[in-house]
C-alpha cells in the first residue's frame, strides 16, 4: 500500500482509494470459491480497475523518464 501512496503523490495515479480497493479485491479473489462473489468481482474489475490500469499505462508511456526521476526522489535512491 505504501507504493500506491507514493505513486499517487507523484501523480501517476489520480484515485488512490480505487487502487487500494483493487489491492483488497486481489486479496479477496485469492481465496474465493463463491461463484456469485466472483461474478461481482469480475464486473468490478472490468468497470473500475481496467480503466485505471489503462490510465497508468498511458501515463507511464508519456512520462517514462520523469517517472524514474520522481521514483528515485521519493525513495531516496
N, C-alpha and C positions, 0 to 999 in steps of 0.2 A: 504494500500500500504506500510505502514511502516514495517509491518511484512514480506512482500515479500523482502524488502531490508535487513532486519535482517537475514532472513534465507539464503539469498544469501551470506551475509558476513561470516556466519559460514559454508558455503559450503554444505548446504543441497540441494541447487538447483544450477544449472550451468547457466541457461539462464534466468536472471531476467526479461528481456523485454518480454519473452514469457509468463511468469506468469502474468505480468501486462496486456498483451493482453488478457489473459484468463479472468482476472477480468473484463476488459472492455467489453468483449463479454458476460459475465454473466449478466452485467447490461443492455446490449442491448436486450438480449433474454427475459428479464423480461417483456418487453412491445412491443414485436414484433409480428405483425399479418400478415406480408408479407411472404407468403409461400416460395417464391424464396430465400429470405434472410435467412429463417430458414434452408432451404436445404443447402445453402452455409455454414452457421454456423455449422451445424451438421458435414459436411465434415471436416471443420477446427478443430473441437473438436476431431474427430477421428484421423486426421493426425498429429496434433500438440500438443494438450493438453493431450490426453490419454497417450502418451509416457512419458511426463514429470511427470504426476501423478504417473505412474508406477515407474519411476526412484526415485521419492521422497519416495514412499512406500518401495522400496528396501533399500534405504539409512537409513530410519528410523528403519527398521528391523535390519540392521547391527550395527547401531550406537546408539541404543536407550539410553544407559546410558550416552554416551558422549553428545548426543543432549541435554539432560536435563541440564547437567552442563553448556554447552555453552549458552543455552537459559537463564538460571538464570544469567549467567555472563553478557550478553548483555542487560539484562533488569534490572540489579542491584537488583536482588532478594536476 
